[in-house]
Amino acid sequence: MTAVARRVSATGDLERTILAARAAGLDPRRVGGRNLIAVLVGRRDRDGSFDGLTNLSAFGILALRAGGRSAGDGAVVGAARFVLRQQNRDGGFSFARKGASSGIDDTAAAVQGLVAARRGRGRGGAISKAVTFLRRRQNADGGSRCPRAARPTRSPPRSPSRRSSPPG
C-alpha cells in the first residue's frame, strides 16, 4: 500500500487508494509519506468537482469522508453541489456531466456520494429521483439491465481438452 501511495497520480486512482488505505486501517493522511487527502483536495476544480466529472466527484466525496472530512467540509460540500447540478431529467447521472446518457453505476455512485455528503435528501430530492431511475431499470431478480454494448459476446466453442487420462 505504501509503494502505491507514493506513486499514485490520477484522481480516480488517488480516490481508490484513499478508500483502500482506510479499509486497511491506515490513515490516508499518512501513508507512503504523503497526505493523500491534501493531494485530493488540491485536485478540486473551481466548480467544486474533481476533474469536472460527476463520477470522480462522487468518489471524491466518499474518499474525503473516509479520510475524516465532515459532511460540512468545504471540499465535500463543493463536490456535492457539483454532483447535484449534474442530475439528468430522467433522475440519473452520467459519468461526465449533465446531458450525457445516465448510467446505472454512475447514478449509484452519485447516490452514495450524496448520502455521504448528507445532501439531496427529502421527498422529491435528487436522491429520491435517482433511486426512482435505478428502480425503473431493475430486473425482477434484483439485478439491472445490461446495456446492449456492455453485454458479453459469445465466444466460439472450445475444443475438447487434450489432457491425458488420469493416472489409474
C-alpha positions in Angstrom: 0.0 0.0 0.0 2.8 2.4 0.9 4.5 1.9 -2.5 1.3 2.5 -4.3 0.5 5.7 -2.3 3.9 7.1 -3.2 3.3 6.9 -7.0 -0.4 7.3 -7.4 -1.2 10.3 -9.5 -4.6 10.1 -11.4 -7.5 11.5 -9.5 -9.6 8.2 -9.6 -6.5 6.2 -8.5 -6.0 8.6 -5.7 -9.6 8.3 -4.5 -9.4 4.5 -4.7 -6.1 4.4 -2.8 -7.6 6.6 0.0 -10.6 4.2 0.2 -8.3 1.1 0.2 -6.0 2.7 2.8 -8.9 3.4 5.1 -10.3 -0.1 4.6 -6.9 -1.5 5.6 -6.9 0.5 8.8 -4.4 3.1 7.6 -4.6 6.8 7.9 -4.8 8.2 4.3 -3.2 11.4 5.6 -0.1 9.5 6.5 0.6 6.7 4.0 3.6 6.4 1.8 5.0 9.6 3.2 2.0 11.5 1.7 -1.1 13.2 2.8 -3.4 11.7 0.2 -6.4 13.8 1.5 -4.5 17.0 1.0 -3.4 15.9 -2.5 -7.0 15.1 -3.4 -8.3 18.4 -2.1 -5.7 20.2 -4.2 -7.2 18.5 -7.3 -10.6 20.2 -6.9 -11.7 22.4 -9.7 -13.3 25.9 -9.1 -16.8 24.4 -9.7 -16.2 22.0 -6.8 -15.8 19.0 -9.0 -12.9 16.6 -9.3 -11.6 16.7 -12.9 -15.0 18.1 -14.0 -16.6 14.6 -13.8 -19.7 13.5 -11.9 -18.3 10.0 -11.1 -14.9 11.3 -9.8 -16.7 13.9 -7.8 -18.9 11.3 -6.1 -16.0 9.1 -5.3 -14.1 12.2 -4.2 -16.8 12.8 -1.6 -16.5 9.1 -0.4 -12.7 9.4 -0.2 -12.8 12.7 1.7 -15.4 11.3 4.2 -13.3 8.1 4.6 -10.3 10.4 5.3 -12.0 12.1 8.2 -13.5 15.2 6.5 -17.0 16.1 7.8 -20.1 16.4 5.6 -19.8 20.2 6.2 -16.3 20.4 5.0 -15.9 22.9 2.1 -14.4 20.3 -0.3 -17.2 17.8 0.5 -20.0 20.5 0.1 -18.5 21.8 -3.1 -18.3 18.4 -4.7 -21.8 17.5 -3.6 -23.2 20.7 -5.1 -21.4 19.9 -8.3 -22.9 16.4 -8.3 -26.4 17.8 -7.6 -26.2 20.1 -10.6 -25.4 17.2 -12.9 -28.6 15.2 -12.4 -30.3 14.5 -15.7 -34.1 14.9 -16.3 -34.5 11.1 -16.1 -33.3 11.3 -12.5 -30.0 9.5 -13.3 -26.4 10.7 -13.5 -23.8 10.2 -16.2 -20.1 9.6 -15.7 -19.3 13.0 -17.1 -21.8 15.8 -16.9 -25.5 16.6 -17.1 -26.8 15.8 -20.6 -24.7 12.7 -21.2 -26.5 9.4 -21.0 -27.4 8.4 -17.5 -25.9 5.1 -16.3 -26.8 2.7 -13.5 -23.3 2.5 -12.0 -22.8 6.3 -12.2 -26.2 7.0 -10.7 -25.5 4.6 -7.8 -22.1 6.3 -7.2 -23.7 9.7 -7.2 -26.3 8.5 -4.7 -23.6 7.1 -2.4 -21.6 10.4 -2.6 -24.7 12.5 -1.9 -25.6 10.3 1.1 -22.1 10.6 2.5 -22.3 14.3 2.0 -25.7 14.5 3.5 -27.1 16.3 0.5 -30.0 15.8 -1.9 -32.3 14.1 0.6 -36.0 14.6 1.2 -39.2 13.9 -0.7 -38.6 14.8 -4.4 -34.9 15.4 -3.8 -32.0 14.3 -6.0 -31.6 11.0 -4.2 -35.3 10.1 -4.4 -35.2 10.8 -8.2 -32.0 8.8 -8.6 -33.5 5.8 -6.7 -36.5 6.0 -9.0 -34.2 6.0 -12.0 -32.5 2.9 -10.6 -35.7 1.1 -9.7 -37.0 1.5 -13.2 -34.0 -0.3 -14.6 -34.1 -3.1 -12.0 -34.9 -6.7 -13.1 -37.3 -8.9 -11.2 -34.2 -10.8 -9.8 -32.9 -7.6 -8.3 -30.2 -7.1 -10.9 -30.2 -4.4 -13.6 -30.5 -4.3 -17.3 -27.1 -4.5 -19.0 -26.7 -2.0 -21.8 -26.5 -3.7 -25.2 -22.9 -2.6 -25.8 -21.8 -4.0 -22.5 -23.3 -7.5 -23.0 -20.7 -10.2 -23.3 -20.3 -11.6 -26.7 -20.5 -15.3 -27.5 -17.2 -17.0 -27.7 -16.6 -19.7 -30.2 -17.0 -23.2 -28.8 -13.9 -24.5 -27.1 -12.2 -27.6 -28.5 -12.1 -30.6 -26.2 -9.2 -30.6 -23.7 -6.2 -32.7 -24.8 -5.4 -33.8 -21.2 -4.2 -37.3 -20.8 -6.4 -39.6 -18.9 -6.0 -39.6 -15.1 -3.4 -42.0 -13.7 -5.1 -45.1 -12.8 
